[in-house]
Amino acid sequence: MKQRIKQAIENLKQLTASNLEELEQLRIQYLGKKGLLNELFAQFKNVPNEEKKEMGTLLNELKTSIQTKIESLKDSLEQKNEQRIQIDDLTKPSYLQTTGSRHPISLVRNEIVEIFSRIGYSVEEGPEIEDDWHVFSALNFPPEHPARDMQDTFFVEEKTDGNNILLRTHTSSVQVRTMEKQQPPIRIIAPGRVFRNETISARAHCIFHQVEGLYIDKNVSFVDLKQSLLYFAREMFGKDTRIRLRPSYFPFTEPSAEMDISCNLCNGKGCNVCKGTGWLEIMGCGMVDPNVLEASNIDSKVYSGFAFGMGVERIAMLKYGINDLRLYFENDIRFLNQFKSII
Ligand code: PHE
């Protein structure tokens, strides 16, 4: 009898039922009136007294095993049934999968990087939390110079030696870091986030993105600057784009200029985007001031170079006709979805 019980417990493991009728058959076979369990319990009275304890335990074990087995078979059959109901109608169209898309700022930044990488520029990055040296002093901003006010700086920590910690106001700081660690030839662009304490409006934001560029080698002249930026303008805004350079001022470049492109909406005729002038300002540029080269230990008698810097938001606005800077940061899905088809 002991053998039969043990065998029955073992057999239980193999049991399966492919539908509810089969399961009911099993239940009758084991738990029914004339089932195995009742039969064994009937034989229990013939068991010698000294074996009763052990046999009783075994019998109870068999009983609970049967009950759990039948319950679990029942559960899995019910689950299968539910699944079958869910995929009931195989002709149903599937649900539409919504996918994300790249942010317009990333799209335009990638495009700028790509255009410059085609003419040999590599990408450099630097910290967003900077010190005064890399953002101002090394770029020929003397202490107390009014040019520091041009960029409304967020300060993080005041230092007794004057090398305050601040949020970078432009990515020119990355140019300084590159010159410090590398001798010319240098040909880099520095894309990144910058911060200025401006009141948020349609035309200004306290966080925005720049791509700045730096090219230093022997015999680099203003002609190289003009030609490289003309190439960029035509790649970005179309092959008929014209550029013009207006004299300007930056402490780190001499001479300095602002670059305009012919308005890509009216083709230079004058419209409300270019305010009737036919031109759109897109970046600052100039020949690197010898003081800047010397501050980073580059011999200004041997080397010269040019630098430029543009706002990614501004380029994206002109490229896609976006009229409010705040849209870039609101993450409104209706705005973002418009850039889905552009890769
Ligand atoms: N750093 C300047 C700015 O943020 C842009 C610039 C870069 C101008 C390089 C000239 C040369 O406004």
Residues whose N, C-alpha, C, O or C-beta is under 5 A from the ligand:
A	BS01	LIG	T169 H170 S172 F250 T253 G284 C285 G286 A307 F308 G309
